[in-house]
Amino acid sequence: MLKNLIIILNLIILNLYGSQHITPIPKEIKFNKQKALLGKKLYFDTVLSKDNSVSCASCHNLERGGVDNLQYSYGVEGQEGDVNTPTVLNAIYNFRQMWDGRAKDLAHQIQFPLTNPKEMGNSFDNIIKALEKDTSYNKAFNEIYKNGITKENIGDALEEFQKTLVTPSAFDDYLRGDENALTPNQKKGYELFQKKGCVSCHNGINLGGGLYARFGLIDNSITDNLENKIYENDNPHFGLYNVTKNDFDKYYFKVPTLRNVALTAPYLHDGRVKTLKEAIGSIAKAQLGLDLTDEEIFLIEEFLKSLNGKVTIIQ
């Protein structure tokens, strides 16, 4: 109870100053092109999976907002995953990676899907052996890295490619001073987004991805029966608790980015919410204790659409 009170007080403070900390995506991002091109090749290559059936792009489709629009993605042997796939777009700006924040950065994050038996089901020993048999991979890795193909270098190349997956939007133009970048309804939605307190968690360059928040902070009923009704498998996902095993961390998840959120349905860590309209209303209730009107939900949704941006694939 005390911890929740502290969190709520922190949210109030963040709400007062959060909008000041929303910043546009930089017009340029520094990356190593040679590494990024190698990472791009790896990203789309099914060789990373145990049975050559899935690639990173299978679940993180760059044409679909960086996701696959499924409640749970399918990995090797058609196995269904345990959590909703988060977008890979703009992930470089998250303070941690994955819903439970177990990965400190993108190079670290790649280890988990590659070795997860339900996702790519592979091992780095097998991956390295497969890549070493490929002349083009051998040449590329040895030209870039002194020690050639290693677990760390695979992660480094994939992270470098993901640095390029940023999506500047109309909202970024607005933040830079272009008053015509947003429609009147989108401007009203942005005002509500700040006034209602959404900005307390969804701030920063990614409008999210910068902190953990408890799912059901105000309305605890949203977490009722999660163990029995939502997860009908042997691996319930309790967020940060899965990493720390601290009971206080149950249902704490990394706040997702809102960039391209209109394209990344379904929503929440378990993909239970099918539409953006429903997500806005249910999250406002669960996290802020608010019952938004249909008009308020419509305007906030219009604002969120201004966060859509197109990714440019490096060539």
NORFENGI-V389450 format. One record per residue. N is the residue number from 1. RES is the residue in one letter. SS is DSSP state (H for helix, E for strand, - for the rest). PHI is phi in radians with two decimals (none if undefined). D_CENTER is the distance of its C-alpha to the mean C-alpha in whole Angstrom. Layout:
# NORFENGI-V389450
N;RES;SS;PHI;D_CENTER
N;RES;SS;PHI;D_CENTER
This chain:
# NORFENGI-V389450
1;M;-;none;29
2;L;H;-1.10;29
3;K;H;-1.11;26
4;N;H;-1.11;24
5;L;H;-1.10;27
6;I;H;-1.10;26
7;I;H;-1.09;22
8;I;H;-1.09;24
9;L;H;-1.09;26
10;N;H;-1.11;23
11;L;H;-1.14;21
12;I;H;-1.09;24
13;I;H;-1.13;25
14;L;H;-1.10;21
15;N;H;-1.13;22
16;L;H;-1.22;25
17;Y;H;-2.06;23
18;G;H;-1.02;20
19;S;H;-1.12;21
20;Q;H;-1.26;22
21;H;H;-1.85;19
22;I;-;-1.58;17
23;T;-;-2.18;18
24;P;-;-1.30;18
25;I;-;-1.12;16
26;P;-;-1.00;19
27;K;-;-1.18;21
28;E;-;-2.36;21
29;I;-;-2.21;19
30;K;-;-1.44;21
31;F;-;-2.74;20
32;N;-;-1.57;23
33;K;H;-1.10;23
34;Q;H;-1.09;25
35;K;H;-1.15;22
36;A;H;-1.10;20
37;L;H;-1.16;22
38;L;H;-1.16;22
39;G;H;-1.09;19
40;K;H;-1.07;19
41;K;H;-1.07;21
42;L;H;-1.13;20
43;Y;H;-1.04;17
44;F;-;-1.69;19
45;D;-;-1.74;21
46;T;H;-1.29;22
47;V;H;-1.06;24
48;L;H;-1.28;21
49;S;-;-1.66;21
50;K;-;-1.02;24
51;D;-;-1.98;26
52;N;-;0.99;25
53;S;-;-1.90;23
54;V;-;-2.35;19
55;S;-;-2.14;18
56;C;H;-1.02;14
57;A;H;-1.21;14
58;S;H;-1.09;16
59;C;H;-1.69;12
60;H;-;-1.86;10
61;N;E;-1.32;13
62;L;-;-1.26;13
63;E;-;-1.55;15
64;R;-;-2.17;13
65;G;-;1.32;10
66;G;-;1.47;9
67;V;E;-2.36;9
68;D;-;-2.00;13
69;N;-;1.08;13
70;L;-;-1.88;14
71;Q;-;-1.09;14
72;Y;-;-2.31;14
73;S;-;-1.38;14
74;Y;E;-1.94;17
75;G;-;-1.88;18
76;V;H;-1.06;22
77;E;H;1.03;25
78;G;H;1.21;23
79;Q;-;-1.30;21
80;E;E;-1.54;19
81;G;-;-1.34;16
82;D;-;-1.87;15
83;V;-;-2.36;12
84;N;-;-1.22;10
85;T;-;-1.21;8
86;P;-;-1.37;4
87;T;-;-1.18;4
88;V;-;-1.57;6
89;L;-;-1.20;7
90;N;-;1.12;8
91;A;H;-1.10;6
92;I;H;-1.07;10
93;Y;H;-1.61;10
94;N;-;-1.35;8
95;F;-;-1.35;11
96;R;-;-2.47;10
97;Q;E;-2.04;7
98;M;-;1.37;7
99;W;-;-1.01;8
100;D;-;-1.65;11
101;G;-;1.22;10
102;R;-;-1.19;13
103;A;E;-1.76;12
104;K;-;-1.34;13
105;D;-;-2.76;12
106;L;H;-1.21;11
107;A;H;-1.15;15
108;H;H;-1.30;15
109;Q;H;-1.02;12
110;I;H;-1.08;13
111;Q;H;-1.10;16
112;F;H;-1.28;15
113;P;H;-1.15;14
114;L;H;-1.11;17
115;T;H;-1.82;19
116;N;-;-1.17;18
117;P;-;-1.07;21
118;K;-;-1.61;19
119;E;-;-1.85;17
120;M;-;-1.79;19
121;G;-;1.03;21
122;N;-;-1.93;23
123;S;-;-2.26;24
124;F;H;-1.18;24
125;D;H;-1.06;28
126;N;H;-1.17;28
127;I;H;-1.11;25
128;I;H;-1.09;27
129;K;H;-1.09;30
130;A;H;-1.15;29
131;L;H;-1.20;28
132;E;H;-1.17;31
133;K;-;-1.38;33
134;D;-;-1.68;32
135;T;H;-1.03;34
136;S;H;-1.17;31
137;Y;H;-1.17;28
138;N;H;-0.99;31
139;K;H;-1.12;32
140;A;H;-1.11;29
141;F;H;-1.12;28
142;N;H;-1.25;32
143;E;H;-1.29;32
144;I;H;-1.67;29
145;Y;-;-2.02;29
146;K;-;-1.09;32
147;N;-;-1.77;31
148;G;-;1.16;30
149;I;-;-1.50;28
150;T;-;-2.39;26
151;K;H;-0.97;23
152;E;H;-1.16;22
153;N;H;-1.27;23
154;I;H;-1.09;21
155;G;H;-1.11;18
156;D;H;-1.12;19
157;A;H;-1.16;19
158;L;H;-1.14;16
159;E;H;-1.13;14
160;E;H;-1.12;17
161;F;H;-1.14;16
162;Q;H;-1.18;12
163;K;H;-1.06;14
164;T;-;-1.45;15
165;L;-;-1.54;12
166;V;-;-1.89;12
167;T;-;-2.32;13
168;P;-;-0.98;16
169;S;E;-2.29;17
170;A;H;-1.04;20
171;F;H;-1.09;19
172;D;H;-1.14;19
173;D;H;-1.10;22
174;Y;H;-1.11;23
175;L;H;-1.09;22
176;R;-;-1.48;24
177;G;-;2.00;27
178;D;-;-1.47;27
179;E;H;-1.15;29
180;N;H;-1.54;29
181;A;H;-1.21;25
182;L;-;-1.92;24
183;T;-;-1.34;26
184;P;H;-0.97;28
185;N;H;-1.19;26
186;Q;H;-1.16;23
187;K;H;-1.15;25
188;K;H;-1.11;26
189;G;H;-1.11;23
190;Y;H;-1.15;21
191;E;H;-1.07;24
192;L;H;-1.15;24
193;F;H;-0.95;20
194;Q;H;-1.37;22
195;K;H;-1.15;25
196;K;-;-1.37;23
197;G;-;1.82;21
198;C;H;-1.00;17
199;V;H;-1.18;17
200;S;H;-1.07;18
201;C;-;-1.87;14
202;H;-;-1.69;13
203;N;-;-2.33;14
204;G;-;1.40;14
205;I;-;-1.12;13
206;N;-;-1.80;10
207;L;-;0.80;11
208;G;-;2.43;9
209;G;-;1.29;7
210;G;-;-2.03;11
211;L;-;-2.86;12
212;Y;E;-1.67;13
213;A;E;-2.47;14
214;R;E;-1.34;16
215;F;-;-1.27;16
216;G;-;1.51;19
217;L;-;-1.05;20
218;I;-;-1.73;23
219;D;-;-1.80;24
220;N;H;-1.20;24
221;S;H;-1.10;25
222;I;H;-1.19;21
223;T;H;-1.69;21
224;D;-;-1.04;24
225;N;-;1.08;25
226;L;H;-1.02;21
227;E;H;-1.13;23
228;N;H;-1.62;26
229;K;H;-1.77;24
230;I;H;-1.58;21
231;Y;-;-1.84;21
232;E;-;-1.75;24
233;N;-;-2.27;23
234;D;-;-1.67;24
235;N;-;-2.40;20
236;P;-;-1.05;19
237;H;-;-1.86;16
238;F;-;-1.86;17
239;G;E;1.27;14
240;L;-;-0.99;15
241;Y;H;-0.99;18
242;N;H;-1.08;18
243;V;H;-1.63;18
244;T;H;-1.60;20
245;K;-;1.07;23
246;N;-;-1.66;23
247;D;H;-1.00;24
248;F;H;-1.12;23
249;D;H;-1.62;19
250;K;-;-1.10;19
251;Y;-;1.24;17
252;Y;E;-1.60;15
253;F;E;-2.18;11
254;K;E;-1.13;9
255;V;-;-1.13;9
256;P;-;-1.30;5
257;T;-;-1.14;6
258;L;-;-1.73;9
259;R;-;-1.13;9
260;N;-;1.12;10
261;V;H;-1.09;10
262;A;H;-1.18;13
263;L;H;-1.82;13
264;T;-;-1.93;10
265;A;-;-1.04;12
266;P;-;-1.37;13
267;Y;E;-2.06;11
268;L;-;1.35;10
269;H;-;-1.09;10
270;D;-;-1.88;13
271;G;-;1.09;13
272;R;-;-1.27;16
273;V;E;-1.72;16
274;K;-;-1.53;17
275;T;-;-2.17;17
276;L;H;-1.16;16
277;K;H;-1.02;19
278;E;H;-1.14;19
279;A;H;-1.10;16
280;I;H;-1.05;17
281;G;H;-1.15;20
282;S;H;-1.24;19
283;I;H;-1.23;17
284;A;H;-1.04;20
285;K;H;-1.22;22
286;A;H;-1.26;20
287;Q;H;-1.70;19
288;L;H;-2.08;21
289;G;-;1.24;24
290;L;-;-1.91;25
291;D;-;-1.83;26
292;L;-;-1.29;25
293;T;-;-1.36;28
294;D;H;-1.04;27
295;E;H;-1.13;28
296;E;H;-1.13;25
297;I;H;-1.10;22
298;F;H;-1.03;24
299;L;H;-1.18;24
300;I;H;-1.14;20
301;E;H;-1.10;19
302;E;H;-1.06;21
303;F;H;-1.07;19
304;L;H;-1.08;16
305;K;H;-1.14;17
306;S;-;-1.26;18
307;L;-;-1.56;14
308;N;-;-1.22;14
309;G;E;-2.53;15
310;K;-;-1.71;16
311;V;-;-1.45;15
312;T;-;-1.84;18
313;I;-;-1.38;18
314;I;-;-1.07;21
315;Q;-;-2.05;24
